Amino acid sequence: MQGHDWLSVVIWLPVAGGLLTLAIGDRRAQAARWAALLTSLATLAACVPLCTGFVNGTAAFQFIERVPWIAALHAQYYLGVDGISLPLIVLTAFMTVPVIIAGWNVVEKRPAQYFAAFLVMEGLMIGVFASLDALLFYFFWEAMLIPMFVIIGIWGGPRRVYATLKFFLYTFLGSVLMLVALIYLYLKAGDYSLASMQRLPLSLVEQRWIFLAFLLAFAVKVPMWPVHTWLPDAHVEAPTGGSVILAAIMLKMGGYGLLRFSLPITPDASHELDWLIVALSLIAIVYIAFVALVQQDMKKLVAYSSIAHMGFVTLGAFLVFFILSATGQVKGAVNGLDGAMVQMISHGLISGALFLCIGVLYDRMHTRDISAYGGVVNVMPKFGALFVLFALANSGLPGTSGFIGEFLVILASFKASFWFALLAASILVVGAAYNLWLIKRVVFGPVANDKVAQLQDLNGREFLVLGVLAVSVVLLGVWPAPLLDMMEASVQHLLQQVVTSKIPVI
C-alpha cells in the first residue's frame, strides 16, 4: 500500500470490518467478537505509518488523497491531515479498541450488530477529521450519527428512545444550518475545498451569518451551554461503549469544527463575537461544574464534568483575540490554542477511562447510584487505585494529562484578563470537589453493604484496558512534547489565518 493511501485505509478498514462482523452474525458471536477486535487493532496499527511518516515543522496537509467524487457539484474525495487532525484520528482508533474489549462478555444482546456499529462509526469519525472537502466532511459528519443512534436506541437504558431522539434532533438541526452555510460558501468559491473557503474574501455581514450557522452546529456537539441538555440524557441511557465514544471522540468534533471552519473562514466575525464564546465557555466551566457536584448518578456526574472540561477547549480557542488586543503577544495566543488541542486529547482519554470504570461497577452491581457504593477499595484494590487516578486526572492533577491542557488555557487566560483566569481556575477547585466527593463515597470508607462486599476485583481483560489508559494519561501528563511538537506548525498557521482579515478591500 502506497503511503498516500493510508488515510483511506484507516477510514474504510473499520467500515469493512464492521460489515464483515455483521455478516458473521450473532449465531457465531465469538467469531464476530474476534473479527471486531482484530479490525480495531488493525486500524490502530494502520495509524502507525501516519505518525511515523508525519513531518513536523510544516503546516501543509500530508498524506493527501484527491480524486473526483461528485463532478456535477465539484465535490472531491479529498483527504489529508495536519498537526490538528492527526492526533484526533489516532485518539479515535486508540479508544475504539478498549470499547471492543470492554464489551466482550458484557454485551449478550445482538453482539455482532453491537460491535459492527462501533466499527462503522469509527471509520466515519476518522473521515470527519481527515476530510478536506466540505461536502465530504458533511457526509461523514451526518453519517456517524446513524451508528450512535442505533447503539443508544437498541442497547441503551429504559429511557433510550427519549435520549436517542433528543440526541439526534439536537445534532441534526444544528447540522442543517451548517449545510446552508457550506452551500453558500460553495456558491461563492465554486468548489467545496476547505482551502478555497478559507481563502474566500467575505464581508463582515456574510461572516456573521456563516459564523452563527457554524456555531450552532458545533456548539451542540461540544456541547456548549445552553445547548448541552442532550448530553447527560444520552450518557445515562447509552451502554458503556456508547458513553466512552460519545465523550472521548464525538464531543471533540465540535471543538475541531470551530478550529477548522469557524476561526479560519470567518476570522472577523470570530473576533467580533469572541466575547460570546468566552462568556458561554466560562459559564460552562463554572456553573456546570457546580451542577456536577450535586449529581447522584455517576454517569451524570462525569457527563456534566465533560461539559465543564470542554469549556476549556472553546475558551482556549477564542482567547486569541483578547490576548492579541491586550498584549499583542502571539505566544500567549498560541498557548490558548495548544491548550484547547491538548485538552481535547486528554479529555478523550480521561473521560473514556472514567466511563469504563463506571461500566465495571455497573456490570457487577447493576446500578450507577453513588449511594449504593462505599468501601469498594477494600474488595477491589486494583480497581480502586485506577479509579482514583482517573478521578484525580479529571481534577487536573499535575503529572497527568488533565493538568497540561487546563494549565495552558489558564496561562493564556491570565494574558487576556485576570478575571477570565480566576473564573477558569475555579474548575480546579470545584473539579477537585466533585471528583474527591465521588471517590470518597464510592471507593473509600468501610464496606457499605453485602453487595459491595461480594464484588470481585478487575479481571485480566478489564485490568489490561484500564491499565493501558492509565499509562497513556500519565505519559501525556509528564511528556506532552511529542504532541505539542506535532501540533506546533499547524497551530501557528491557524493563528496566522485567525489574525488575517477576510473583509474585501474596496
Secondary structure, DSSP 8 states (H G I E B T S, - for coil): --GGGHHHHHHHHHHHHHHHHHHH-GGGHHHHHHHHHHHHHHHHHHHHHHHHH--TT--S-EEEEEEEEEGGGTEEEEEEE-TTHHHHHHHHHHHHHHHHHHTTTT--SSHHHHHHHHHHHHHHHHHHHHB-BHHHHHHHHHHTHHHHHHHHHHHS-TTHHHHHHHHHHHHHHHHHHHHHHHHHHHHHHSS-BHHHHHH----HHHHHHHHHHHHHHHHHHTT-TTS-THHHHHHHHS-HHHHHHIIIIIHHHHHHHIIIIIHHHSHHHHHHTHHHHHHHHHHHHHHHHHHHHT-SBHHHHHHHHHHHHHHHHHHHHHSHHHHHHHT--HHHHHHHHHHHHHHHHHHHHHHHHHHHHHHHHHHHHS--BGGG---HHHH-HHHHHHHHHHHHHHTT-TTSHHHHHHHHHHHHHHHH-HHHHHHHHHHHHHHHHHHHHHHHHHTSSS--SHHHHT-----HHHHHHHHHHHHHHHHHHH--HHHHHHHHHHHHHHHHHHTS--S---
